[in-house]
Structures are given as structure tokens and as C-alpha cells.
Amino acid sequence: MRLPDACQFRYDKNMKNVFSLFALLGVLFLSGCRESDVRKMTIKVPAMAGEEEVQRIRKALAPLGGVNKEQAVYDVKEHTITLSYESMVIAQKNIEIAIAEAGFDANGIAAIRTPVEK
């Protein structure tokens, strides 16, 4: 038995609304699954030889969100920095680039030298 055209339209519209509702619920559910993803990384900084370099790197990392700067370990002897970061907020490459912009090689990313102002 075929429904009249007016009834058929309402049925299609209602099904579209039901589908949209399930799609919205699915998106909300999936977006709430990953609230946090803390990762640990070690950065090799060959030119980090003393406290002056550590302070320059700390200053470069200061404005970055998602980096646990308080628990970062700066090992001058091994020329490494070990830190935790929130991968949902910042990518590892962004941290390495911030150090490179401070004038240090970081995990193979070459230091970005800025011209000295006169």
C-alpha cells in the first residue's frame, strides 16, 4: 500500500531528523572520548652546554600551551631535555621548532638563526 505524497514527505522528513539526531550524538560521543593525551618526549639539543642556554630554551618554551614546563628535566651533560606535553594541545614538532627558533638544533631540526639587530 502506497502512502499519499503528503504522508510520504513527512515520513522522509522525520527520518532525516532521526538520522541527524543520531549523527549529532555520534559526533558528541566521539569528541568526548579523548580529553587528554599526555606524552613524554626527549629532545636532543647538542648546543645546550650550560645554564645560559637552559634559560634561553626555558624562555622559548614559556609561551607554549600544553607543555609541562615545571617538570621538564634539562640534562646539560647529556644535552637533552625530557618533558611531558599534551598532544591534544600541541604537537611535538611545535616544541622542537620553538627550540630551533631560540637558536638551537633540536632533534635534527636545524637552529633558526635570526639576524642580530644593530
C-alpha positions in Angstrom: 0.0 0.0 0.0 1.4 3.3 -1.0 1.1 6.4 1.3 -0.2 9.6 -0.1 2.5 12.1 -1.2 1.9 14.4 1.8 2.4 11.5 4.2 5.5 10.3 2.4 7.1 13.7 2.7 6.6 13.8 6.5 8.0 10.3 6.8 11.1 11.2 4.9 11.5 14.5 6.8 11.1 12.6 10.1 13.7 10.0 9.1 16.0 12.8 8.1 15.6 14.3 11.6 16.2 11.0 13.3 19.3 10.4 11.2 20.6 13.9 12.0 20.0 13.3 15.7 22.0 10.1 15.7 24.8 11.7 13.7 24.9 14.6 16.2 25.0 12.2 19.1 27.8 10.2 17.5 29.9 13.3 17.0 29.4 14.4 20.5 30.2 11.0 21.9 33.4 10.6 19.8 34.6 14.1 20.6 34.3 13.4 24.3 36.3 10.2 24.2 39.8 11.8 24.1 40.0 14.6 26.6 43.7 14.1 27.4 46.7 12.5 25.8 49.8 13.3 27.8 53.0 12.2 26.1 56.7 12.2 27.1 59.5 13.2 24.8 63.2 13.6 24.9 64.8 16.4 22.8 68.5 16.2 21.8 70.0 19.7 21.9 73.7 19.4 21.1 74.5 23.1 21.8 72.9 23.2 25.3 76.1 23.4 27.4 75.2 25.5 30.4 72.7 27.4 32.4 72.6 30.3 29.9 71.4 28.0 27.2 68.9 26.4 29.5 67.4 29.8 30.4 67.1 30.7 26.6 65.3 27.4 26.0 63.0 27.9 29.0 62.1 31.3 27.7 61.3 29.8 24.2 59.1 27.2 25.8 57.3 29.6 28.2 54.5 30.8 25.8 53.7 27.2 24.6 50.4 25.8 25.9 50.2 22.1 26.7 53.8 21.7 27.8 54.6 20.8 31.4 57.4 23.2 31.8 57.6 22.8 35.6 58.6 19.1 35.4 60.9 19.4 32.4 64.4 18.0 33.0 67.3 19.8 31.4 70.4 17.5 31.3 73.3 19.7 30.3 75.8 16.8 30.5 73.7 14.6 28.0 72.5 17.7 26.0 68.9 16.5 26.4 65.5 17.9 27.6 62.9 15.5 28.8 59.4 16.8 29.2 55.7 15.9 29.1 53.2 17.6 26.8 49.5 17.4 26.0 49.3 16.1 22.4 45.7 17.3 22.0 47.0 20.9 22.6 50.5 20.9 20.9 52.4 18.8 18.5 56.0 17.5 19.2 57.2 19.4 16.1 55.9 22.7 17.6 58.1 22.2 20.6 61.1 21.3 18.5 60.6 24.4 16.3 60.3 26.7 19.3 63.7 25.5 20.5 65.1 25.9 16.9 63.7 29.4 16.9 65.7 30.1 20.1 68.9 29.3 18.1 69.4 25.6 19.0 69.3 22.4 16.9 66.5 20.2 18.3 66.1 16.5 17.3 67.6 17.1 13.9 65.7 20.4 13.2 68.3 23.0 12.4 68.5 26.1 14.5 66.7 29.1 13.0 69.1 31.9 13.2 67.7 35.4 13.4 69.7 38.4 12.2 71.4 40.3 15.0 69.9 43.8 15.4 72.3 46.7 15.4 
